[in-house]
Amino acid sequence: WVESMMGSLLRRFPERCTILTSPTWHGSSAQGKIAWMNRVLAPIAGKRAFRDYVITPQKHLLANASALLIDDRQFAVKSFADHGGQALLFPQPWNSGHHDVEHRSETVRRIVEGR
C-alpha cells in the first residue's frame, strides 16, 4: 500500500510531499529510514535519492493549515490536528482504524483524491 499511496501522491503533488518519520530509540533508526526511503521512494519519485523528509518525533511542529499528515499513530494525528494541521489516521491493526485495515486501498484512494 505504501508504494501505491506514495506513487499517487508524488505524481499528484510532486513538489509538495515530504515524509515525516519518527525515529525509534535504536541508534541506527534514522539511517535505516533513509535507506528505506532511497530504496522504495526514490524510484517512485524518479530520483536517484529521496531527500524530501524530516526525521523527528515532534511532527506537530510542522503543522499548519495547508499541511496534511497521514499517520498510523493516533497520538501523532491528534497532536498535529491540535496544532493547526490537517491529519488523517491511516488504518493499522494497532490503532482505532483497525477495522479498516483490509480496506487500505480504499483509504489510499480517498487520500489521493482529497479525502
TAVEN-V311982 format. One line per field, one symbol per residue. ss: DSSP state (2 for helix, 1 for strand, 0 for the rest). phi: phi as a letter, one per 40 degrees, with the letter a starting at -180 (. if undefined). psi: psi as a letter, one per 20 degrees, with the letter a starting at -180 (. if undefined). A space follows every 50 residues. Layout:
# TAVEN-V311982
ss->???
phi->???
psi->???
This chain:
# TAVEN-V311982
ss->02222222222200000011100000002222222222222222200000 00111000222200000111100222222222000111100000000222 222222222222000
phi->.cccccdcccccbdbbbbcbbbccccdcdccccccccccccdcccgbcac bcabbacbcccbcacbcbbbabbdcccccccccgccabcccadcbccdcb dcbdcccddccccgg
psi->hgggghggghhhmhjjopppqpqaiphjggghggggghgghghgikqhqp jmqpoqimhhijprhjpppoqjpgggggggghjjrpqpppprhjrijhij gikhhgggggghjk.
